[in-house]
Amino acid sequence: MRRFLFVLAFVSAAALAQDKAAETLNAVVGISAKIQKDARSAETLGLQRSGSGAIVRDGYVLTIGYLVIEAEAVQVTGADGRTLPATVAAYDHASGFALLKVIGSMPAKPLALGDSAALGERDPAMAVSASSRDAPAIVYVVSRRAFSGNWEYLLDSAIFTYPAVMNWSGAALISAKGELVGIGSLIVNDSAGAGSESPGNMFVPVDLLKPILDDLISAGRRSGPARPWLGLNAEEMRGRLIVARVSPDGPAARAGLKSGDIVMGVGGEEVNSLADLYRKVWARGAAGVEVPLNVLQGLQVRDISLRSIDRLEYFKQKTTY
């Protein structure tokens, strides 16, 4: 009964009926993943990962990709307490989503995909993780803006919510219509905008899934060429892009880049933000293209050419059961 009180407090006169509320909340599932011991992501993400996901098609669960990348075993736990094995059916680095194929039948119905673009600032939503189905959190959209991650990741219009929820990884962001509008990715300190003191969460808009969902199910990835990936983690500091880390054996490491270097430009064109760097790199072509970087190493600016790759080629792929 407690879950219904939360949901009914969230919606207005067009509130979901109690059976609809249960149906919506039951589509959120728990996810646990055991990662390969020699996984390249083990150092930063660990060998045991857990979070949530949402059923979006019969037998398919949408979650955030870092939970299951390089997994050797994945399990999905439904609202009824049953745990079933799953495979990683697809991973999409551009959006950050992963899709799981559940081995067995889950009684919950898929969540309808809502209109993320229609979710504006000050709109309420419900953040639901597998551990909070009985007490989902009511949050408010406080910002819609671009987000740049230092792992060569860029969203044009991420969803930032307040207050912060702690079990954010793969959590479902559900609109007042009971539709899925986002998947939880991060906890942030500036949800209301750069420089703000407002701890909250960043959700990946589900609109990014709609044009690629059929591709993910049928082929395990989106159609078309993959973006070039360099294996370069940089941080923005005072208008400079300082290399924080290079992925071992990745293109940047093989080309001789190292922590502390400063990326000045791409092919002679100056860059001073992660978004600018990524867009200039991606504009040069598909994965495999040569990317010329202008890099300050010590007191010398060097022109360094990197042979980019598809990020999926870097991670160890394994059928999961």
C-alpha positions as CSV (number, residue, x, y, z in Angstrom):
1,M,0.0,0.0,0.0
2,R,2.9,2.4,0.7
3,R,4.0,2.4,-2.9
4,F,0.6,3.5,-4.0
5,L,0.6,6.4,-1.6
6,F,3.8,7.7,-3.0
7,V,2.6,7.3,-6.6
8,L,-0.8,8.9,-5.9
9,A,0.9,11.8,-4.2
10,F,3.0,12.3,-7.3
11,V,0.3,12.5,-10.0
12,S,-2.8,14.7,-10.2
13,A,-6.4,14.2,-11.2
14,A,-5.3,12.0,-14.0
15,A,-3.6,9.8,-11.5
16,L,-2.7,6.2,-12.2
17,A,-5.0,3.7,-10.7
18,Q,-3.5,1.4,-8.1
19,D,-3.2,-1.5,-10.5
20,K,-1.5,0.7,-13.1
21,A,0.9,2.0,-10.4
22,A,1.9,-1.5,-9.5
23,E,2.4,-2.4,-13.1
24,T,4.6,0.6,-13.6
25,L,6.8,0.0,-10.6
26,N,7.1,-3.7,-11.2
27,A,8.8,-3.0,-14.6
28,V,11.8,-1.8,-12.6
29,V,14.2,-4.7,-11.9
30,G,17.4,-5.3,-10.0
31,I,20.7,-6.1,-11.9
32,S,23.9,-7.7,-10.6
33,A,26.9,-8.4,-12.7
34,K,30.1,-10.3,-12.2
35,I,32.9,-8.9,-14.4
36,Q,35.7,-10.8,-16.1
37,K,38.8,-10.8,-13.9
38,D,41.0,-9.4,-16.7
39,A,38.4,-6.8,-17.8
40,R,39.9,-3.5,-18.8
41,S,37.1,-1.7,-16.9
42,A,37.8,-3.6,-13.6
43,E,40.3,-1.0,-12.3
44,T,37.8,1.9,-12.5
45,L,34.4,0.1,-12.1
46,G,35.2,-3.0,-10.1
47,L,34.5,-6.7,-10.6
48,Q,31.1,-6.8,-8.8
49,R,28.5,-4.2,-10.0
50,S,24.8,-3.8,-9.1
51,G,22.0,-1.4,-10.0
52,S,18.7,-1.3,-11.7
53,G,17.0,-1.4,-15.1
54,A,13.6,-1.1,-16.7
55,I,11.8,-3.6,-18.9
56,V,11.2,-1.9,-22.3
57,R,10.3,-4.9,-24.4
58,D,9.2,-8.4,-23.5
59,G,12.3,-10.1,-22.3
60,Y,14.5,-7.0,-22.7
61,V,15.8,-4.7,-19.9
62,L,17.3,-1.3,-20.4
63,T,20.1,-0.2,-18.1
64,I,23.2,2.0,-17.9
65,G,26.0,0.4,-19.8
66,Y,28.8,0.7,-17.2
67,L,27.0,-1.8,-14.9
68,V,27.4,-4.6,-17.4
69,I,30.3,-3.8,-19.7
70,E,32.7,-6.8,-19.8
71,A,30.4,-8.9,-17.6
72,E,30.8,-12.7,-17.6
73,A,27.6,-13.2,-15.7
74,V,24.5,-11.1,-15.3
75,Q,21.4,-11.7,-13.2
76,V,18.1,-9.8,-13.2
77,T,15.8,-9.8,-10.2
78,G,12.1,-8.9,-10.6
79,A,9.6,-7.4,-8.3
80,D,8.3,-10.9,-7.4
81,G,11.8,-11.8,-6.0
82,R,12.7,-14.2,-8.8
83,T,16.2,-14.0,-10.2
84,L,16.9,-15.0,-13.8
85,P,20.1,-15.0,-15.8
86,A,20.6,-12.5,-18.6
87,T,22.9,-11.8,-21.5
88,V,24.2,-8.5,-22.6
89,A,22.3,-8.1,-25.8
90,A,23.7,-4.7,-26.8
91,Y,25.9,-1.9,-25.6
92,D,25.9,1.6,-27.1
93,H,28.7,3.9,-26.1
94,A,27.2,7.0,-27.7
95,S,24.1,7.0,-25.5
96,G,25.6,5.0,-22.6
97,F,22.8,2.5,-22.7
98,A,23.0,-1.3,-22.4
99,L,20.3,-3.8,-23.3
100,L,19.9,-7.1,-21.5
101,K,18.1,-10.2,-22.8
102,V,16.5,-12.1,-19.9
103,I,16.7,-15.9,-20.1
104,G,13.3,-16.9,-18.9
105,S,9.9,-15.2,-18.5
106,M,9.3,-12.1,-16.3
107,P,5.7,-11.4,-15.4
108,A,6.1,-7.6,-15.5
109,K,4.9,-5.6,-18.5
110,P,7.3,-3.3,-20.4
111,L,7.3,0.4,-19.6
112,A,6.1,2.7,-22.4
113,L,8.8,5.0,-23.6
114,G,7.8,8.6,-23.0
115,D,8.8,11.9,-24.5
116,S,12.1,13.0,-22.8
117,A,12.2,16.2,-24.7
118,A,8.9,17.3,-23.2
119,L,10.3,17.1,-19.7
120,G,11.2,20.6,-18.8
121,E,12.7,22.4,-15.8
122,R,10.6,22.3,-12.6
123,D,8.7,19.3,-13.9
124,P,8.2,16.5,-11.3
125,A,9.2,12.9,-12.0
126,M,9.6,9.7,-10.1
127,A,13.0,8.1,-9.6
128,V,12.7,4.3,-9.1
129,S,15.4,1.8,-8.3
130,A,14.9,-1.9,-7.6
131,S,15.5,-1.2,-3.9
132,S,13.0,1.7,-3.8
133,R,10.0,0.2,-5.5
134,D,8.0,0.5,-2.2
135,A,9.1,4.1,-1.7
136,P,10.0,5.7,-5.0
137,A,11.5,9.2,-4.8
138,I,9.8,12.3,-6.1
139,V,12.3,14.5,-7.9
140,Y,12.2,17.6,-9.9
141,V,14.0,18.5,-13.1
142,V,16.3,21.4,-12.3
143,S,18.3,21.6,-15.5
144,R,18.3,20.4,-19.1
145,R,21.8,20.9,-20.6
146,A,24.7,19.3,-22.3
147,F,26.9,16.9,-20.4
148,S,30.5,16.0,-21.2
149,G,32.1,13.0,-19.6
150,N,35.8,12.5,-19.5
151,W,35.5,9.0,-21.0
152,E,34.8,10.5,-24.5
153,Y,31.1,10.8,-23.9
154,L,28.7,13.7,-24.7
155,L,25.0,14.2,-24.3
156,D,23.4,17.2,-25.9
157,S,20.5,17.5,-23.4
158,A,20.9,15.4,-20.3
159,I,18.3,15.4,-17.6
160,F,19.4,16.8,-14.2
161,T,17.2,16.2,-11.1
162,Y,17.0,17.3,-7.5
163,P,17.2,16.1,-4.7
164,A,19.8,13.4,-5.1
165,V,18.8,9.7,-5.0
166,M,21.5,7.3,-3.8
167,N,20.7,4.2,-5.8
168,W,21.0,6.0,-9.2
169,S,22.8,3.4,-11.4
170,G,20.2,2.3,-14.0
171,A,17.3,3.8,-12.0
172,A,14.2,4.5,-14.0
173,L,13.0,8.1,-14.3
174,I,9.2,7.9,-14.8
175,S,7.0,10.8,-15.9
176,A,3.6,11.7,-14.5
177,K,2.1,9.7,-17.3
178,G,3.8,6.6,-16.0
179,E,6.2,6.5,-18.9
180,L,10.0,5.9,-18.9
181,V,11.8,9.1,-19.7
182,G,15.3,8.5,-18.5
183,I,17.9,6.0,-17.0
184,G,20.1,7.0,-14.1
185,S,23.8,7.5,-14.8
186,L,25.5,9.7,-12.2
187,I,25.3,11.6,-8.9
188,V,26.4,15.2,-9.4
189,N,27.1,18.2,-7.2
190,D,25.7,20.9,-9.6
191,S,22.4,19.6,-10.8
192,A,20.9,23.1,-11.2
193,G,23.8,24.3,-13.3
194,A,27.6,24.8,-13.4
195,G,28.8,26.3,-10.2
196,S,25.6,25.6,-8.3
197,E,25.6,23.8,-4.9
198,S,22.8,21.3,-5.6
199,P,23.5,17.6,-5.3
200,G,21.4,15.6,-7.6
201,N,21.4,13.1,-10.4
202,M,22.0,13.0,-14.1
203,F,19.7,10.8,-16.2
204,V,20.2,9.8,-19.8
205,P,17.1,10.7,-21.9
206,V,15.2,7.7,-23.2
207,D,14.6,9.6,-26.5
208,L,18.2,8.5,-27.4
209,L,17.0,4.9,-27.3
210,K,14.0,5.1,-29.6
211,P,15.8,5.3,-33.0
212,I,18.3,2.6,-32.1
213,L,16.2,0.1,-30.1
214,D,15.4,-2.2,-33.0
215,D,19.1,-2.2,-34.1
216,L,20.2,-3.0,-30.6
217,I,17.8,-6.0,-30.4
218,S,18.6,-7.3,-33.9
219,A,22.3,-6.6,-34.2
220,G,23.7,-5.8,-30.7
221,R,24.6,-2.2,-31.7
222,R,23.3,0.8,-33.6
223,S,23.5,0.7,-37.4
224,G,26.1,2.8,-39.2
225,P,29.8,3.5,-38.5
226,A,31.2,3.7,-35.0
227,R,32.7,6.9,-33.7
228,P,36.4,7.1,-33.4
229,W,37.7,6.5,-29.8
230,L,41.1,7.5,-28.5
231,G,41.3,6.1,-24.9
232,L,41.9,9.6,-23.6
233,N,40.5,10.9,-20.3
234,A,40.9,14.6,-19.9
235,E,39.7,17.2,-17.4
236,E,38.7,20.9,-18.1
237,M,40.8,23.2,-16.0
238,R,41.0,27.0,-16.7
239,G,40.3,26.6,-20.3
240,R,42.8,23.8,-20.8
241,L,42.3,20.1,-21.4
242,I,44.6,18.3,-19.1
243,V,45.1,14.5,-19.6
244,A,44.1,12.8,-16.4
245,R,44.5,9.2,-17.6
246,V,45.0,7.2,-20.8
247,S,43.5,3.7,-21.2
248,P,46.3,1.1,-21.1
249,D,47.1,-0.1,-24.7
250,G,44.6,2.3,-26.1
251,P,45.3,4.6,-29.1
252,A,46.4,7.5,-26.9
253,A,48.7,5.3,-24.8
254,R,50.3,3.8,-27.9
255,A,50.9,7.2,-29.3
256,G,52.8,8.3,-26.2
257,L,50.3,10.5,-24.5
258,K,50.4,10.5,-20.7
259,S,48.9,12.0,-17.6
260,G,49.7,15.7,-17.3
261,D,49.9,16.4,-21.0
262,I,47.7,19.2,-22.3
263,V,45.6,18.8,-25.5
264,M,45.8,22.1,-27.4
265,G,44.0,21.3,-30.6
266,V,42.8,18.8,-33.3
267,G,44.6,19.2,-36.6
268,G,45.7,22.7,-35.8
269,E,42.2,23.8,-34.6
270,E,42.2,25.0,-31.0
271,V,40.1,23.1,-28.4
272,N,39.3,24.3,-24.9
273,S,36.4,22.1,-23.8
274,L,35.7,18.4,-23.8
275,A,32.7,18.9,-26.0
276,D,34.8,20.8,-28.5
277,L,37.4,18.1,-28.5
278,Y,34.9,15.3,-29.0
279,R,33.1,17.0,-31.8
280,K,36.3,17.8,-33.7
281,V,37.5,14.2,-33.3
282,W,34.2,12.7,-34.4
283,A,33.9,15.1,-37.3
284,R,37.1,13.5,-38.9
285,G,35.3,10.3,-39.7
286,A,34.5,6.8,-38.4
287,A,36.5,4.6,-36.0
288,G,39.8,3.8,-37.6
289,V,40.5,7.3,-38.9
290,E,43.8,9.0,-38.0
291,V,43.3,11.8,-35.5
292,P,46.0,14.5,-35.4
293,L,46.3,16.1,-31.9
294,N,48.4,19.1,-30.9
295,V,49.7,18.3,-27.4
296,L,51.8,20.2,-25.0
297,Q,54.2,17.8,-23.3
298,G,56.4,19.6,-20.9
299,L,57.5,22.8,-22.6
300,Q,57.1,21.5,-26.2
301,V,54.0,21.4,-28.4
302,R,54.0,18.2,-30.4
303,D,51.8,17.0,-33.3
304,I,50.8,13.5,-32.5
305,S,48.8,11.3,-34.8
306,L,46.5,8.6,-33.2
307,R,44.9,5.7,-35.1
308,S,41.4,5.7,-33.5
309,I,39.4,2.5,-32.8
310,D,35.8,1.5,-32.1
311,R,35.5,1.5,-28.3
312,L,33.8,-1.9,-28.3
313,E,37.0,-3.4,-29.8
314,Y,38.9,-2.3,-26.7
315,F,36.7,-4.1,-24.1
316,K,36.6,-7.8,-23.7
317,Q,33.4,-9.2,-25.1
318,K,31.9,-12.4,-23.7
319,T,28.6,-14.1,-23.9
320,T,27.0,-13.8,-20.5
321,Y,24.8,-16.4,-18.8
